[in-house]
Amino acid sequence: DVRLQESGGGSVQAGGSLRLSCAASGRTYSDYCMGWFRQAPGKEREGVARIDLNGKIIYADSVKGRFTISQVSRDNDEKSLYLQMDSLKPEDTAMYYCVGQWPCLPYTDSVGPDDEYNYWGQGTQVTVSS
């Protein structure tokens, strides 16, 4: 199994920045892809960004141009995933989840549905005030 642990959430004013981190461990091979979902109170989960095994990156339209996903793979097959969030808006307020998917499915223009991701972190809260 893959274990995911997020960090880096917090409170910020609109227009500010935060950087989320996710430490992944547990799987012998790094052949799974990773991404970020978020869920605001009373709303459905939303796929925010995803990076596949070929480095293809997909963003939700709501965060394009403001968020940047990146990944670092280590020699021991552990991965670290990051989400740099700039120009934050109050509507970005949500619990953010690091996710993993194995096998990595070939999406073309969306992050994909949450039920197709089989590994989830505990989440980290991001609050953006106006």
N, C-alpha and C positions, 0 to 999 in steps of 0.2 A: 504493500500500500504506500501511497504518497502522503506525507504529512506536510501541511501548509500552515505557516504562521505569519500573519500580517503584523505590521507595525507602521507607525508614522501618521496615524490619523490625529485629528485635533480640531480646534476651532480657529477660524480665520475670518477676516472681513472680506467682503466682496472685492474682487480684483486681486486678492492675494494668491499665494501659492502654497502647496503642500506636496510632499513626496511620500508616497506609500511604498513600503518594501514588503516582500514576501519571501520567506526562506522555505525552500522545498527540500525534503529529504525522504529517505525510506525506500525508494524504488532503485533497484540495481542498475537499471538502464535509464538514460535520460530521454527515452523515446516517447514522451508525452508532451503535449502542447499546453500552454498556460494562458491565462487571461484574467480579467477583472470583471466582476459583476457588481451592481449596486442595487440597494433596495431602500426606498424612502418610505416613511410611515404611510400606510394606506394605499401603497402603490405596488405594482408587480415588479419582480426583479427585472433589471435591465442589463443587458450585456454592454459593457463599456469599451473594452478593447481586448484584443487577442493577438498572440504571436504564434505562428505554427513552426513546424520543424525546419522549414526552408527559410524562415525569417519573414514570411509574409505577415504583414500587420493589417489588421482591420480595426477601425474605430466606429463607434456609434456616431451618427450624424450630430448628435447633441454635444459631442465633445471634440469633434474634429477641429484641428487648429489650436486647441487649448491644452489637450492632454497628450502625453508622450509615453508609450510603453517601451520598456527595454528589458533585456534578459542577459544574465551572465551564467554560463555553465562552467562548472569546475571539473577538475580531473577526476574527482571521486563521484561524478555523475550527479552531484547535488547542484541545484539551480537556485538562482535568486532572480526574482521578478520585481520590477519597479514600475511605478506609475507617477510620472511628474505631472502635476496638475497646476496649470497657470490660469490666470484670469478667471478665477473661481467665481461662481454665481450662487446666489441663495438656492437655486433649484438643483445645485450639485449636492446639497445636503442629503446624506444617506449613509447607510452602513455599506461599506465596501468590502467585497469578498474576493480573495484570491482563489482561483479555480484551476483545476488540472483536468485534462482529458486524455484517456488512453483507451483505445487507439485514437490517434489524432485524426479527426474527420476533416475532409477537404471542403470547407466553406469557401465561398467565393466573395461574397459581399456583405456578410453579416457575422456577428460574433456567434450566432447560433442560439438555440434554446437552452435554458438553464438545465433542463433534465437530460441533456446530452453531455453534461460535465459530471464526472464521477468522483472528483476530489474537491473538497471545499475547506477553506480555512474558517476560523471562528468569526472573522470580520473585524473591521476597525471603523470607528465612527468618524465621519467628516461632517462638520457643521460650518456653514458659511452664513455669516450675518450680513444684513444689508446696511 
